[in-house]
Amino acid sequence: MNIQMQYSYFPVREAEMKSRIHYLTVMPHEVVKIGSTSITPTLLNHPVVNLGYHIECKGKSIFFTGDHEPHYNIYDPQDDGYAEYQALIDEQSLAIVQAIKGVDVLIADSSYTIGEYPSKKGWGHGTFDSCIELAKAAGAKILYCTHHEPTRSDDDLELVFAEAVARHACKDLDIRLAREGDEIEI
């Protein structure tokens, strides 16, 4: 794991940090306890291994997806493998929903609009719409849409976010756009 701290990825090398760093290999569904906090990793959908984290402490919970694209069937409906693969997708999608179930805050990868998504399919990132649907299915209380497309201006980001929210009016879900400097209090 210390590869992430190499100079080619991060401007401060591990050797320059004035602390001792201990790495822990985590596995999906294996709870890690740090004091009174429980962290449960969940395998998400991305071209490389990527975990989301359900964090619970003192009766409050948050789930962070990092990179995540909703599962999709790579077969056409008339193909022999379609039904079998769809069953696998349904199982994996349900496992993710269960991992997020009832969290106070969901922070989810909403890189693209539904119009942009077809040309980005398979890149490992979701849309505003897929994140809202995920939050609704899991019964999350607050959704923060994050991991914004870097070529989008702030004004364009506000516009596509507002359009997605308008398509998914939901009184039981508070949908927010993550912003630099946000502090989340739950």
C-alpha positions as CSV (number, residue, x, y, z in Angstrom):
1,M,0.0,0.0,0.0
2,N,2.9,2.4,0.5
3,I,3.1,2.6,-3.3
4,Q,0.4,5.3,-3.2
5,M,2.8,7.4,-1.2
6,Q,5.6,7.2,-3.7
7,Y,6.7,10.6,-5.1
8,S,5.3,9.9,-8.6
9,Y,1.8,9.8,-7.0
10,F,2.1,12.2,-4.0
11,P,4.4,15.2,-3.5
12,V,5.4,14.1,0.1
13,R,7.3,10.8,0.4
14,E,6.5,8.5,3.3
15,A,10.0,8.9,4.6
16,E,9.5,12.7,4.9
17,M,6.4,12.3,7.1
18,K,7.0,12.8,10.8
19,S,4.9,9.8,11.9
20,R,4.8,6.0,11.9
21,I,2.4,4.6,9.3
22,H,1.0,1.1,9.7
23,Y,-0.8,-0.4,6.8
24,L,-3.7,-2.8,7.2
25,T,-5.0,-5.0,4.4
26,V,-8.7,-5.0,4.5
27,M,-11.2,-7.4,2.9
28,P,-14.8,-6.9,1.9
29,H,-17.3,-7.4,4.7
30,E,-14.5,-7.8,7.4
31,V,-15.1,-5.1,10.0
32,V,-12.2,-3.1,11.2
33,K,-12.5,-1.4,14.6
34,I,-10.6,1.8,15.5
35,G,-11.7,2.8,19.0
36,S,-15.5,3.1,18.9
37,T,-15.6,3.3,15.1
38,S,-16.4,0.4,12.9
39,I,-15.3,0.4,9.2
40,T,-16.7,-2.2,6.9
41,P,-15.3,-2.3,3.3
42,T,-17.6,-3.3,0.4
43,L,-16.4,-4.3,-3.1
44,L,-17.7,-1.8,-5.7
45,N,-17.6,-1.8,-9.5
46,H,-14.5,-0.3,-11.1
47,P,-12.0,-1.5,-13.6
48,V,-9.5,-2.0,-10.8
49,V,-10.3,-3.2,-7.3
50,N,-12.1,-0.5,-5.4
51,L,-13.7,-0.6,-2.0
52,G,-16.4,1.6,-0.5
53,Y,-16.5,2.1,3.2
54,H,-19.4,2.0,5.7
55,I,-18.2,3.9,8.8
56,E,-20.3,3.8,12.0
57,C,-19.6,5.6,15.2
58,K,-21.8,6.5,18.2
59,G,-25.0,5.5,16.3
60,K,-24.2,7.6,13.2
61,S,-23.2,6.2,9.9
62,I,-21.7,7.3,6.6
63,F,-20.8,5.4,3.4
64,F,-18.1,6.6,1.0
65,T,-18.1,5.0,-2.5
66,G,-14.9,6.4,-3.9
67,D,-14.9,5.3,-7.6
68,H,-18.1,3.3,-8.5
69,E,-20.0,2.6,-11.6
70,P,-23.4,0.8,-11.3
71,H,-23.1,-2.8,-12.5
72,Y,-24.4,-3.4,-16.0
73,N,-24.9,-6.5,-18.2
74,I,-22.3,-6.9,-20.9
75,Y,-24.5,-9.3,-22.8
76,D,-27.4,-8.5,-25.1
77,P,-30.8,-9.8,-23.9
78,Q,-30.9,-12.4,-26.7
79,D,-27.4,-13.8,-25.8
80,D,-27.1,-17.1,-24.0
81,G,-25.2,-15.7,-21.0
82,Y,-27.5,-12.8,-20.4
83,A,-29.8,-14.2,-17.7
84,E,-26.9,-15.8,-15.7
85,Y,-24.9,-12.6,-15.8
86,Q,-27.9,-10.5,-14.9
87,A,-28.4,-12.7,-11.8
88,L,-24.8,-12.0,-10.8
89,I,-25.3,-8.3,-11.3
90,D,-28.5,-8.3,-9.3
91,E,-26.7,-10.1,-6.4
92,Q,-23.8,-7.7,-6.5
93,S,-26.0,-4.6,-6.7
94,L,-28.1,-5.8,-3.8
95,A,-25.0,-6.4,-1.7
96,I,-24.0,-2.8,-2.3
97,V,-27.5,-1.5,-1.4
98,Q,-27.4,-3.6,1.8
99,A,-24.0,-2.2,2.8
100,I,-25.4,1.3,2.4
101,K,-28.8,0.5,3.9
102,G,-30.1,3.3,6.2
103,V,-26.9,5.4,6.4
104,D,-27.1,9.0,7.6
105,V,-24.8,10.2,4.8
106,L,-23.9,8.6,1.5
107,I,-21.0,10.3,-0.4
108,A,-21.2,8.9,-4.0
109,D,-19.3,9.1,-7.2
110,S,-21.5,11.1,-9.6
111,S,-19.0,12.0,-12.3
112,Y,-21.3,12.1,-15.3
113,T,-24.7,13.1,-16.6
114,I,-26.9,10.5,-18.1
115,G,-26.1,12.0,-21.5
116,E,-22.4,11.7,-21.0
117,Y,-22.5,8.2,-19.6
118,P,-22.8,6.0,-22.7
119,S,-19.4,7.2,-24.0
120,K,-17.8,6.7,-20.5
121,K,-19.4,3.3,-19.8
122,G,-16.9,0.9,-18.3
123,W,-14.7,3.7,-16.9
124,G,-15.8,3.0,-13.4
125,H,-17.8,6.1,-12.5
126,G,-21.4,6.8,-11.9
127,T,-23.9,9.5,-12.8
128,F,-25.9,11.9,-10.7
129,D,-29.0,9.8,-11.6
130,S,-27.4,6.5,-10.6
131,C,-26.3,7.9,-7.3
132,I,-29.7,9.3,-6.5
133,E,-31.3,5.9,-7.3
134,L,-28.7,4.1,-5.2
135,A,-29.4,6.5,-2.2
136,K,-33.1,6.0,-2.6
137,A,-32.8,2.2,-2.8
138,A,-30.6,2.1,0.3
139,G,-32.8,4.5,2.3
140,A,-29.9,7.0,2.9
141,K,-30.9,10.2,4.6
142,I,-28.4,12.6,2.9
143,L,-26.7,12.1,-0.4
144,Y,-23.6,14.1,-1.3
145,C,-22.8,13.9,-5.1
146,T,-19.1,14.1,-5.6
147,H,-16.2,13.0,-7.9
148,H,-17.1,15.7,-10.4
149,E,-16.1,15.6,-14.0
150,P,-12.9,17.8,-14.0
151,T,-13.7,19.5,-17.3
152,R,-17.0,20.8,-16.1
153,S,-17.1,24.5,-14.9
154,D,-18.7,25.3,-11.5
155,D,-21.7,26.9,-13.3
156,D,-22.1,23.8,-15.5
157,L,-21.8,21.5,-12.5
158,E,-24.6,23.5,-10.7
159,L,-26.8,23.2,-13.8
160,V,-26.4,19.4,-14.4
161,F,-26.9,18.8,-10.6
162,A,-30.1,20.8,-10.5
163,E,-31.4,19.0,-13.6
164,A,-30.7,15.6,-12.0
165,V,-32.4,16.6,-8.7
166,A,-35.4,17.8,-10.6
167,R,-35.8,14.4,-12.3
168,H,-35.7,12.6,-8.9
169,A,-37.9,14.7,-6.6
170,C,-37.7,12.8,-3.3
171,K,-39.0,14.2,0.0
172,D,-37.2,11.5,2.1
173,L,-33.7,12.2,0.6
174,D,-31.7,15.3,1.1
175,I,-29.6,15.6,-2.1
176,R,-26.5,17.9,-2.0
177,L,-23.6,18.8,-4.2
178,A,-20.3,18.2,-2.4
179,R,-18.1,21.3,-2.3
180,E,-14.6,21.9,-1.3
181,G,-14.5,22.8,2.4
182,D,-17.9,21.2,3.2
183,E,-18.1,20.0,6.8
184,I,-20.7,17.2,7.4
185,E,-22.3,17.1,10.8
186,I,-24.5,14.2,11.6
